[in-house]
Amino acid sequence: MKTNIILFLCLIIFPWLASSCLDDEYLYDFENQKPVIELPYVNHALTLNYTEGAESISTPLYVNYSIADWRNIDEEIPVEVSVDEALLPEGSRLLPASSYNLVFPLIMTIKKASDVDPSDRGEETGKLNNQSAMETLTIDLRDPGLVSGETYALPLRITDAPSRYTISGNFDTMVFEVTIR
């Protein structure tokens, strides 16, 4: 009988004690988290290669909105990307503005979900995903300001986004490098 009473008390007390941790504060506040704007590249530098005799080289420049579902984007998101000379790799020269097609600071706009065609993504359109914006960076290899044998770099940083968004501290920079042959 005594064993039954102890077992009965354990069955009542244990669930009560186990549920007490449900009142704890969360370590991270997911409900008030600000979405993150980033340059969605695996590395922070990309060496652009080209075949001998090429007149230009092109690569996509992306900005991305990290959100679980692109359909939750209810406004256009303008993102400013600028050249940041502090990121210039040692041994590289800054790519002269006359040798590329984009004008910095560059405003790249991520479309709101209602303006996005869900089929408008993938390699055939050049789009990374439905929560990104893309521009094509083209470097004119014939530019007279470029010296053969030198390595040039275009170091970019996200410099502005609406205050409702966080600019990524890990993926806010990208350096495009090219060696002139």
BAFI-3210 file (N, C-alpha, C; in Angstrom, 3 decimals, decimal comma, padded with zeros to 6 digits):
// residues 181
n [1|2|3|4|5|6|7|8|9|10|11|12|13|14|15|16|17|18|19|20|21|22|23|24|25|26|27|28|29|30|31|32|33|34|35|36|37|38|39|40|41|42|43|44|45|46|47|48|49|50|51|52|53|54|55|56|57|58|59|60|61|62|63|64|65|66|67|68|69|70|71|72|73|74|75|76|77|78|79|80|81|82|83|84|85|86|87|88|89|90|91|92|93|94|95|96|97|98|99|100|101|102|103|104|105|106|107|108|109|110|111|112|113|114|115|116|117|118|119|120|121|122|123|124|125|126|127|128|129|130|131|132|133|134|135|136|137|138|139|140|141|142|143|144|145|146|147|148|149|150|151|152|153|154|155|156|157|158|159|160|161|162|163|164|165|166|167|168|169|170|171|172|173|174|175|176|177|178|179|180|181]
n.u [000,826|001,933|003,870|002,226|001,108|003,355|004,104|001,817|001,999|004,393|003,604|001,914|003,426|005,777|004,974|004,061|006,401|007,979|006,651|007,146|009,277|008,246|007,473|009,677|011,743|012,340|015,490|016,112|014,452|012,234|009,922|010,246|012,272|014,371|014,269|016,969|019,264|021,420|024,476|024,335|026,568|028,830|031,541|033,591|034,977|035,468|037,074|037,236|037,314|038,435|038,416|041,241|041,600|039,060|036,731|035,230|033,964|031,421|029,367|026,889|025,478|024,174|021,664|020,062|017,173|016,787|014,476|011,972|009,882|009,330|006,929|006,090|007,065|006,057|006,507|008,473|012,008|014,546|018,011|021,182|024,262|027,706|031,029|033,765|036,712|038,313|038,187|039,819|041,888|045,239|047,828|046,236|044,752|042,387|039,572|039,094|036,413|035,677|035,896|033,814|030,245|028,266|026,966|028,083|027,234|024,898|021,498|019,657|016,671|014,599|011,848|008,382|006,276|003,831|004,492|006,086|006,672|006,118|007,349|009,549|012,509|015,711|018,355|017,839|016,667|018,448|017,978|018,439|016,645|013,229|013,389|015,381|017,457|018,931|021,731|023,730|027,122|029,459|032,655|034,826|037,366|039,041|039,477|041,370|042,483|043,288|045,966|048,041|048,750|048,285|046,357|043,057|040,467|037,071|035,716|032,869|030,172|027,233|025,609|023,346|019,989|016,436|015,356|013,869|015,060|017,875|021,232|023,319|025,932|027,780|027,583|027,821|029,624|031,491|034,004|035,048|037,420|039,843|042,355|044,312|045,224]
n.v [-001,185|001,214|001,582|001,971|004,459|006,117|005,789|006,864|009,560|010,290|010,131|012,284|014,514|014,579|015,290|017,882|019,184|018,938|020,540|023,074|024,389|025,407|027,985|029,527|032,174|032,728|032,075|033,289|035,722|034,997|036,064|038,831|039,158|040,688|040,668|039,589|041,138|040,240|039,415|036,785|034,723|031,943|032,247|035,086|036,236|036,241|034,938|035,996|034,328|034,161|033,449|033,442|036,258|037,223|039,925|040,975|040,257|038,736|038,600|037,559|039,784|039,565|040,436|039,448|038,493|037,111|034,994|032,757|032,191|033,449|034,534|036,092|038,631|041,782|044,260|046,416|046,171|048,269|048,059|049,220|049,010|049,448|050,480|049,471|050,421|049,632|046,920|045,970|043,512|042,625|043,370|043,731|045,932|048,618|048,168|050,179|052,516|053,060|050,691|048,937|048,198|048,944|051,488|052,766|054,200|051,534|050,929|048,209|046,526|044,427|042,659|042,923|040,233|040,060|041,122|039,309|036,787|033,480|031,559|032,809|032,281|030,737|029,369|030,065|032,587|033,964|034,576|034,209|033,389|033,817|035,786|037,560|040,082|040,914|042,015|042,387|042,309|043,590|043,493|045,386|044,210|045,421|047,969|050,939|051,705|049,494|047,396|045,015|041,896|042,708|042,335|043,057|044,339|044,487|045,599|045,113|046,247|045,929|048,809|050,125|049,636|049,415|050,413|048,465|046,113|043,933|044,342|041,853|040,703|038,867|038,236|040,581|041,576|041,420|040,497|040,924|039,606|039,994|039,028|040,651|039,641]
n.w [000,000|000,836|-001,188|-003,380|-002,796|-002,826|-005,509|-006,737|-005,854|-007,124|-009,801|-009,917|-009,031|-010,672|-013,448|-012,884|-011,955|-014,283|-016,095|-015,226|-016,442|-018,737|-018,415|-018,706|-020,083|-023,559|-025,119|-027,472|-029,307|-031,504|-032,583|-032,763|-034,534|-036,941|-040,474|-042,642|-044,840|-047,443|-049,263|-051,200|-051,380|-051,399|-050,807|-049,865|-051,853|-055,373|-058,079|-061,315|-064,305|-067,693|-071,203|-073,385|-075,439|-075,044|-074,921|-072,913|-069,613|-067,716|-064,784|-062,408|-059,987|-056,892|-054,465|-051,482|-049,626|-046,626|-045,781|-044,679|-046,448|-049,583|-050,319|-048,268|-048,522|-048,452|-049,506|-051,638|-051,481|-051,215|-051,716|-051,009|-052,608|-052,419|-053,478|-051,546|-050,631|-048,522|-048,409|-050,337|-051,635|-050,647|-052,866|-055,031|-057,431|-057,427|-059,392|-062,167|-062,516|-065,110|-066,440|-065,932|-066,074|-064,189|-061,976|-059,021|-055,839|-055,992|-056,351|-055,623|-056,089|-054,324|-055,271|-054,235|-053,141|-054,553|-056,991|-058,237|-060,577|-060,067|-061,675|-062,588|-062,208|-061,724|-063,842|-066,519|-066,390|-064,884|-062,297|-058,822|-056,772|-055,654|-053,788|-054,256|-055,808|-058,923|-060,756|-063,678|-063,722|-065,811|-067,097|-068,998|-070,736|-072,497|-071,709|-071,638|-069,224|-067,863|-066,943|-068,404|-066,880|-064,312|-061,271|-060,640|-058,520|-057,481|-054,793|-052,901|-050,780|-048,812|-048,092|-047,278|-046,225|-045,710|-042,414|-041,136|-041,614|-041,191|-041,996|-043,042|-040,959|-041,616|-044,328|-045,920|-047,682|-050,769|-053,043|-056,259|-058,389|-060,995|-063,234|-065,547|-068,752]
ca.u [000,000|002,842|004,478|001,211|000,963|004,561|003,987|000,758|002,535|005,375|002,875|001,305|004,452|006,727|004,489|003,975|007,762|008,456|005,989|007,554|010,213|007,501|007,306|010,959|011,853|013,110|016,832|016,120|013,105|011,963|008,795|010,681|013,481|014,351|014,793|018,359|019,639|022,771|025,027|024,269|027,665|029,474|032,797|033,567|035,735|035,265|038,008|036,570|038,201|037,949|039,254|042,158|040,974|037,739|036,676|034,598|033,581|030,212|028,988|025,736|025,605|022,903|021,347|019,073|016,400|016,694|013,167|011,575|008,976|009,363|005,567|005,866|007,609|004,888|006,933|009,748|013,101|015,716|019,266|022,290|025,555|028,734|032,426|034,428|038,142|038,950|038,153|040,721|042,905|046,630|048,379|045,269|044,405|040,955|039,098|038,627|034,983|035,497|035,990|032,629|028,997|027,368|027,331|027,962|026,366|023,881|020,291|019,060|015,365|013,975|010,425|007,416|005,781|002,745|005,073|006,995|006,126|006,766|008,163|010,673|013,694|016,549|019,455|017,405|016,353|019,545|017,542|018,839|015,394|012,189|013,636|016,652|017,543|020,149|022,269|024,860|028,353|030,260|033,948|035,397|038,779|039,795|039,573|042,769|042,953|043,721|047,344|048,242|049,528|047,834|045,111|042,141|039,368|035,932|035,222|031,523|029,569|025,878|025,778|022,087|018,734|015,457|015,630|013,134|015,862|019,244|022,249|024,094|027,293|028,640|027,487|027,547|030,714|031,872|035,089|035,237|038,806|040,176|043,736|044,345|046,252]
ca.v [000,000|002,359|001,702|002,547|005,879|006,792|005,783|007,819|010,913|010,526|010,361|013,620|015,545|014,654|016,152|019,273|019,704|018,996|021,637|024,378|025,051|026,018|029,402|030,209|033,103|032,188|032,626|034,098|036,218|034,782|036,881|040,194|039,074|041,488|039,931|039,903|041,402|039,723|039,053|035,323|033,989|030,998|032,869|036,541|036,677|035,415|035,230|035,882|033,793|034,353|032,815|034,342|036,981|037,746|041,380|041,327|039,149|039,096|037,760|038,117|040,388|039,314|040,726|038,462|038,714|035,781|034,777|031,364|032,083|034,684|035,086|037,009|039,956|042,598|045,578|046,436|046,402|048,834|047,739|049,964|048,328|050,435|050,058|049,699|050,242|048,993|045,471|045,661|042,525|043,030|043,003|044,026|047,324|048,866|048,153|051,525|052,605|053,096|049,347|048,118|048,804|049,387|052,736|052,613|053,234|050,908|050,530|046,974|046,418|043,111|042,872|042,346|038,943|040,204|041,527|038,255|035,640|032,323|030,797|033,668|031,973|029,699|029,765|030,688|034,001|034,570|034,919|033,253|032,898|034,842|036,805|038,205|041,004|040,617|042,875|041,742|043,080|043,300|044,183|045,552|043,852|046,261|049,320|051,376|051,907|048,217|047,050|043,577|041,263|043,181|041,819|044,118|043,870|045,368|045,207|045,653|046,086|046,466|049,990|050,654|048,916|050,006|050,143|047,275|044,956|043,877|044,013|040,737|040,978|037,825|038,188|041,929|041,983|040,539|041,051|040,301|039,812|039,574|039,303|041,016|038,911]
ca.w [000,000|000,922|-002,508|-004,269|-002,462|-003,337|-006,971|-007,078|-005,657|-008,193|-011,043|-009,858|-008,830|-011,796|-014,543|-012,406|-011,967|-015,664|-016,815|-014,682|-017,346|-019,843|-018,120|-018,903|-021,211|-024,671|-025,249|-028,690|-029,573|-032,923|-033,029|-033,045|-035,349|-038,157|-041,622|-042,965|-046,226|-047,590|-050,566|-051,001|-052,005|-050,490|-050,404|-049,905|-053,020|-056,551|-059,170|-062,611|-065,326|-069,060|-072,220|-074,091|-076,544|-074,671|-074,829|-071,637|-068,746|-066,966|-063,650|-061,711|-058,663|-056,209|-053,061|-051,082|-048,410|-046,019|-045,169|-044,914|-047,589|-050,360|-050,437|-047,139|-048,829|-048,766|-049,980|-052,339|-050,548|-051,892|-051,039|-051,613|-052,650|-052,754|-053,502|-050,272|-050,891|-047,369|-048,644|-051,444|-051,237|-050,811|-054,167|-056,094|-057,701|-057,539|-060,771|-062,503|-062,817|-066,562|-067,007|-065,669|-066,519|-063,116|-061,314|-057,565|-055,166|-056,824|-055,627|-056,133|-055,452|-054,214|-055,535|-053,307|-053,615|-055,522|-058,280|-058,697|-061,284|-059,443|-062,626|-062,960|-061,428|-062,306|-064,716|-067,761|-066,161|-064,143|-060,957|-057,791|-056,196|-055,670|-052,772|-054,574|-056,936|-059,646|-061,813|-064,327|-063,714|-066,995|-067,079|-070,332|-070,641|-073,428|-071,159|-071,646|-067,859|-067,310|-067,286|-068,551|-065,815|-062,991|-060,717|-060,238|-057,672|-057,230|-053,468|-052,690|-049,454|-048,641|-047,248|-046,760|-046,413|-044,796|-040,996|-040,685|-041,993|-040,690|-042,986|-042,507|-040,525|-042,183|-045,780|-046,431|-048,567|-051,875|-053,843|-057,562|-058,825|-062,340|-063,626|-066,955|-069,503]
c.u [000,875|003,505|003,502|001,039|002,161|004,505|002,947|001,262|003,567|004,688|002,233|002,389|005,369|006,193|004,394|005,370|008,289|007,849|006,431|008,519|009,497|007,288|008,591|010,893|012,676|014,477|016,918|014,685|012,807|010,836|009,213|011,972|013,313|014,915|016,174|018,535|021,101|023,176|025,183|025,324|028,313|030,774|032,664|034,376|035,506|036,243|037,293|037,587|037,586|038,908|040,100|041,429|039,599|037,806|036,056|034,307|032,397|029,965|027,760|026,131|024,237|022,851|020,152|018,419|016,207|015,404|012,750|010,720|008,911|007,984|005,230|006,439|006,450|005,237|008,207|010,832|014,296|016,978|020,383|023,584|026,579|030,108|033,042|035,913|038,882|039,014|039,122|041,798|044,315|047,147|047,433|045,098|042,890|040,579|038,573|037,155|034,718|035,477|034,782|031,354|028,096|027,892|027,046|028,012|025,208|022,701|019,711|017,761|014,845|012,472|009,551|006,776|004,704|003,258|005,976|006,215|006,838|007,627|009,417|011,859|014,499|017,561|018,995|017,053|017,479|019,190|017,919|017,607|014,394|012,355|014,979|016,471|018,876|020,465|023,417|026,030|029,170|031,515|034,498|036,906|039,664|039,978|041,037|043,345|043,461|045,100|047,476|049,146|049,101|046,535|044,301|041,018|038,301|035,329|033,891|031,018|028,129|026,004|024,472|020,934|017,730|015,691|014,894|013,919|017,253|020,165|023,141|025,491|028,283|028,682|027,115|028,622|030,964|032,952|035,194|036,639|038,993|041,636|043,747|045,508|046,663]
c.v [001,256|002,608|002,330|004,040|006,664|006,877|006,796|009,256|011,260|010,830|011,750|014,703|015,680|015,508|017,637|019,922|019,873|020,160|023,007|025,102|025,693|027,514|030,195|031,142|032,429|032,840|033,551|034,472|036,116|035,683|038,301|040,236|039,919|040,652|040,450|040,089|040,983|039,606|037,537|034,530|033,090|031,585|034,384|037,111|035,689|035,868|034,967|035,434|034,015|033,685|033,876|034,974|037,529|039,263|041,846|040,058|039,618|038,107|038,373|038,694|040,268|040,016|039,855|038,873|037,341|035,677|033,355|031,230|033,415|035,313|036,034|038,400|040,832|044,017|045,436|046,800|046,955|048,585|048,486|049,176|049,342|049,786|050,419|049,382|049,582|047,470|045,026|044,681|043,050|042,519|043,256|045,531|047,439|048,911|049,539|051,510|052,610|051,705|048,459|048,917|049,353|050,661|052,569|053,977|052,823|050,530|049,314|046,752|044,992|043,342|042,308|041,126|039,088|040,618|040,462|037,156|034,410|031,498|031,565|033,429|030,904|030,260|030,469|032,169|034,723|034,895|033,827|032,584|034,050|035,895|037,483|039,217|040,731|041,703|042,094|042,708|042,648|044,160|044,198|045,328|044,687|047,678|049,744|051,619|050,636|047,851|045,533|043,047|041,683|042,485|042,994|043,522|044,948|044,920|045,900|045,341|046,600|047,624|050,539|049,728|049,572|049,556|048,923|045,993|045,072|043,569|042,951|041,186|039,981|037,859|039,557|042,419|040,942|041,241|040,242|040,636|039,307|039,953|039,535|040,287|039,688]
c.w [000,000|-000,447|-003,494|-004,021|-003,006|-004,870|-007,431|-006,935|-006,742|-009,510|-011,076|-009,821|-010,040|-012,955|-014,132|-012,426|-013,398|-016,426|-016,318|-015,614|-018,531|-019,630|-018,320|-020,104|-022,298|-024,709|-026,462|-029,011|-031,067|-033,436|-033,386|-033,858|-036,607|-039,305|-042,026|-044,473|-046,370|-049,056|-050,504|-051,757|-050,962|-049,945|-050,489|-051,059|-054,157|-057,626|-060,482|-063,651|-066,700|-070,024|-072,913|-075,276|-076,223|-074,531|-073,522|-070,860|-067,913|-065,841|-062,984|-060,347|-058,012|-054,856|-052,730|-049,768|-047,788|-045,212|-045,524|-046,174|-048,319|-050,491|-049,287|-047,388|-049,287|-049,218|-050,793|-051,340|-051,322|-051,060|-051,771|-051,479|-053,140|-052,815|-052,158|-050,435|-049,722|-047,531|-049,734|-050,987|-051,491|-052,158|-055,330|-056,241|-057,764|-059,018|-061,119|-062,923|-064,320|-067,188|-066,705|-065,909|-065,419|-062,475|-059,819|-056,907|-056,070|-055,939|-056,333|-055,370|-055,504|-054,328|-054,418|-053,959|-054,690|-056,906|-058,894|-059,393|-060,718|-060,395|-063,038|-062,029|-062,130|-063,282|-065,978|-067,591|-065,422|-062,710|-059,974|-057,188|-056,190|-054,583|-053,000|-055,695|-057,603|-060,659|-062,436|-064,345|-064,916|-066,950|-068,504|-070,232|-071,568|-072,906|-071,103|-070,251|-067,200|-067,841|-067,318|-067,433|-064,416|-062,575|-060,203|-059,405|-057,575|-055,898|-053,164|-051,288|-049,514|-047,665|-046,700|-047,129|-045,467|-043,351|-040,450|-040,942|-041,394|-041,862|-042,350|-042,101|-041,105|-043,702|-046,358|-047,396|-049,654|-052,674|-055,130|-058,038|-060,251|-062,622|-065,129|-067,633|-070,725]
res [m|k|t|n|i|i|l|f|l|c|l|i|i|f|p|w|l|a|s|s|c|l|d|d|e|y|l|y|d|f|e|n|q|k|p|v|i|e|l|p|y|v|n|h|a|l|t|l|n|y|t|e|g|a|e|s|i|s|t|p|l|y|v|n|y|s|i|a|d|w|r|n|i|d|e|e|i|p|v|e|v|s|v|d|e|a|l|l|p|e|g|s|r|l|l|p|a|s|s|y|n|l|v|f|p|l|i|m|t|i|k|k|a|s|d|v|d|p|s|d|r|g|e|e|t|g|k|l|n|n|q|s|a|m|e|t|l|t|i|d|l|r|d|p|g|l|v|s|g|e|t|y|a|l|p|l|r|i|t|d|a|p|s|r|y|t|i|s|g|n|f|d|t|m|v|f|e|v|t|i|r]
***
